[in-house]
Amino acid sequence: MIKVCICGGSGYTGIELLRILSHHPGVVVTGATSEKSAGKKVSDLFPHLAYYKNLVYEPLDRGKLLEKAEVFFLALPHGASQETVHFFFSKNKKVIDLSADYRLSSPALYEKWYGIPHAFVQTLKKAVYGLPELYRKRIRRARLIANPGCYPTGAILALIPALKGKMIDVSSIIIDSKSGTSGAGRKADVAVSYCEVNEGFRAYSVGTHRHTPEIEQELSLVYGKDIRVNFTPHLLPLDRGILSTVYAPLAKKATPGQIVDAYHKAYKNEPFVRVLDYGKYPNIKNVRGTNHCEIGLKLNERTHTLIVITAIDNLVKGASGQAVHNMNLMLGFEETTALDTLALYP
């Protein structure tokens, strides 16, 4: 059994990691950190995680944790991960970082969007962006994975086939996304409290959301040229899930059948991407608690616009499930292990 530690194990993504890894036959969680909940049993705080009745949260003491595990998941806020990632990576551990600290390859771009300098540029250069559908081979060889953000996961998967096939005009890509409140993290915040969110629906961080450069970075790499997008996130009055609707004008004539065939071909061997029949569209309900991304397609022939709709669970395919997928690839497990039979969240 391979020993695993979760740093930041009492936030939503940490809780999801514990849930998923409890079904994994090849690993055992030997440590979980939480500053606020140190000394408390995981199962006492989260009864649905009764599997961990003997696991107690502890402070993030890097020296003490070092010998506890071979693989470290970091579910910490951006900025807080930088040094801890570097520490474990420099000690030859395998690291999967769920923060934004190692996603952007440019330190200058990271500082521009996150407001702090990147202090570990040499370690940043070793990070592999953890989207298996794009970087499976590199992930298998990596020791440091930058797990993608939730919004970028749905947006990038929506556009990979269209970009590779040069099907769209990249000068006018619009990404309209809606997320449940768990995307804001497990914290006390009036803006995402029940009374503020219930029966409401609003946009936020319009034109300024920090996932924008991440989306642009990866789309540009797929296309081979610099791409800019209009990305607007919205807050839905539900716990979890992201629905993204992406609009892009066609660059050349195409029929609905040709577009659907291109998407089926691109994702035919991907275990966690489902391309729906033409005219059928994703629903957040259908991916809740799973590691799947559903994709629906529509060609607006009147405006010559490709419309792609994706649905993911932001805490699974958009975070912890994708992190476990990356771990499976890094460790040589079957990549669907612990992920292909995930039940709905309790």
N, C-alpha and C positions, 0 to 999 in steps of 0.2 A: 504493500500500500504506500502510495506517495503522500507525504505529509504536506498539508496546505494551511496557510495562515491568511486571515482576512483582516486587514487594517481598515478600521471604519466599519465594523460589523453590526452596528445598530441603526444605521441609516437604511433607507428603502433599498438601495442596491446591495448593501451588505446583507440585509435580511433575505433578499432574493437569492444571493449567492449561497447562503446557508440552506435555503429550501432546495435549490437545485442540486447542490453537492451532497445532500443527504440521500439522493438516489444514485450516486455515482459509485460503482463497484470497485474503482481503482484508486480512490483517494480517501483520505481521512482528514477532517479539519482538526488540527491540533492547537489552534490559537485563533482568538477573535478579540479585537481591541475596541474599546469605547471609553473615552475619557469620562463621560457623564454616567455611564452605567457600570464602571469598573467594580468588580466584586459581586456582581449580580449574575445569576444563572441565565443563560439564553432562554431556556424553556420557561422560566418564571416571567420574563418580560414578554415573550412571544409564545403563547401556549400551542400554536399550530406547529412550532418547532420542537415538539416534545422529544424528538430524536436526540436532541442535544442536552439531555437532562444533566449531563456531567460536565458540560462546557461552560466556563465562567469567563465573562468579559474581563479584560485586563488593560492597563494603560499601555500606550504605544511606546514601549521601551525597546528601541531597535536592538541593542546589545543582547537583551534577554530573549528576544524573539528569534534571533538569528539561527540558533540551533534547533528551533522548534519545527522548522519546515524547509522544504525544498522549493516550494512555489509560494509566491506572495501576491495576493490580490490587494490592490490599494483602492479603496472606495472612500477617498478623502476629497475635500474641496480643492478646487484649483489653487495653486500656490502652496498648499500644505503638502502636496505630493512630491514636489521637486526634489527636495533633499532626501526624503525617505526612499524614493525610487532609486536615486543615485547610490544610496548606502547599500541597499540589498543587491542591486545590479553589480556594484563594485566588489561584492563578496561572492560573486559567481552564482547567485540565486536567479531563478527564473521569475520575472516580474510582469504582471498584467495590471496596468494602471487605468482605472476607470475615470480619472479626472481629465482635464483638458491640457495638462502640463506638458505632455509629450506628443500631442497630435499635430501641431503645426511645425513643419520642418524649419521655418524661418524664425530665429530668435527675435528679430526685429518685429515681425508680424505678431508674434506672441505678445511682446511688450506693448505694442500699439493697441491690441484688442483687450488685453487682460490687465494692463496698467502696472505690471511689475516686470523687471528684467528676468531673463532665464539664466540662472546661475550655473547650469551644468550643460553647456553647449556640446561638449564631447560625448556625454551620455545621450543627449538628444539625437545626435547623429546615428546612434545605434538602434533607435526605436523604429519598429515596424508598425505601420498603421493597420489595425486589426480588423479589417473587413475581409472575411474569408473569401467572399465571392470575387474579390480582386487580387488578393495577395496570399492565397493559400500556400504556395510554395515557399515564399519568404517567411511566412508565419511558422512553418514547420522547422525552420532553421534558426529562428530568433530566440533570444533570451529576454528581450524587452518588447512588450506589446503596448501600443497606445490604443486602448479600446475606443472605438468611435463614439461620438455623441449620438443621442437619440434622434434628434431632428436630422442630422446628416445621414444617418443610416437609411431612413425612409426616402430621403430626397435623392441620394446617390443611386440607390438601387432602382429608383424610378427612371433614371436617365442613362444608365450604362449602355444598354443595347442601342438606344437612339443615337448616342454619341459615337459609339464604335462604328455604327453603320452610316455615319454622316447624314442622318435623316433629318436633322433639325437645324434651324438657324439659331446659333448660340448667342446672338446679339440681344435676344429678348426672351430670356427664360424667367418665368415667374413661379415661385414656390410658395404656396399658401398652406400652412400647416396648423393643425389644432391638436393640443395636448391636454391630457388630464393633469390634475394638480400635483401628483406625485413627482412630476418633473422638476418641481421647485425644491424638492428635498424634504426630509423629515425634520422640520423645525417650526418654531412658533413664529408665524408671520401673518399679520393682519390681512395682507393682500390675498392670501390663499386660505384664509379661514373659511369655515362653512358658510357663515352669513354673508360674507363678501362674494363668494363664488357661486353659491346656490342660485339658480334661476338667472344667472348672468352669462354673458359670452362677450369677450373683449379681445382686442389685439394688444400686444405689448412689445416693447423693444423694436418698434417699427424702424427698419432700416439700420438698426444698430446691434442686432443680436449677435452674440459672440460665436455662434455656430456658423455664421456667414463665411468667414475666411476658411474654415474647415471644409465646408461644402465646395467652395470655389477651388480650393487647392486640389481636391480629389477629382472634381469634374475636369479641371484643366489637364491633369495628368492623363486621364482617360482619353481626352480629345486631342491632346498634343499641342494645344494652344491656350492662351490665357482666356479664362471665362469669368464673367461677372454675372451675378444673379440678383434679382429682387426677391428677398426672402422675408416673409412676414409670419411670425408665430401668433397663435391665439390660445387663450385659456378656456378650456371646456369645464363645465361643472360635473366632472366625473373623476374617479380615482386614477385611472391609468389608461394608456393607449394614445397613439398618435395617428391621425389621418392627414395625409399630405396630398394636395392636388397640385400637379405641376403642369404648366402650360408652356408650349414652345412652338413657334411657327415652323412649318415644314420647309426644308431646304430644297426638296425635290418631290416630285409626284410620288404618291404611295397610296395603296389601297389598304383598307382595314385588315384584309387577309395577310398582306405583306408585313404589316406592322406586328400583328399577333405572331406570325411565324418567326420574325426576328427575335421577339422576346422569348418565345418558347425555346428557340435554338440556344439563346444566350444562357438560359437558366435551366435547361433540361436535366443537368446533372447536379443541380443545387438542392440539397435536402431541405432547406428552410425557406425557399422562395417558391410561391405558388402563383403562376400566371393564370388568371381566370379567363373563361371563355369571353369572347368579345360581347360587350353589352352587359356583362355582369361586373359589379363593383364591390370593392372591399368594405367590410364592416368591422369596426374595432372589436365588437363582441366576439367575432369569429377567431381572433388571434389572442384574446385575453389569456394571460398566463402561459402562453406558448412562445417558442422561439421562431415563429414563422413570420414572414412578410408576404402579404397578399398584394397582388398587383392587378389593377383593372385598366383597360385601355379604351380610348374613344378617339376617333378621328372626326373633328368638326370640319366637314368638307366645305361648308359655307365660308369659313374663315381660314381654311388651310392650316388648322392648328392641331397639334397632337396634345391630347390631354391624358396624363398618366396619374392614377390614383393609387396610393399605397397605404396599407394599414399595418402597424406593428404594435406590440406591447412595449412601451418605452422602458419598462424595467427589465424586460427579458431580451428580446432581439435588440432593443435599443440600449442595453447595458449588460446586465448580469448573465443572461443566456449567451450572448455573443462572447462575453469574457470566458465562459466555460467552453464554448466552441473553440476559441483560440487556445485554451489550455489543452484541450484534447488533441489539437493539431501539434502543439509544441511537444507533447509527451508521447505521441505515437498511438494514442487511443483511437478507436473508431470515432469519427468526428461527431456523430450523433449521440454518443453515450450520455445518458442522463437528460437528454434534451428531446428525444423523439416521442416520449410518452408523457410529457408534462401535463398534469391535470390543470383544470381551472384553479385560480387562486382561491384559497379558502374564504 
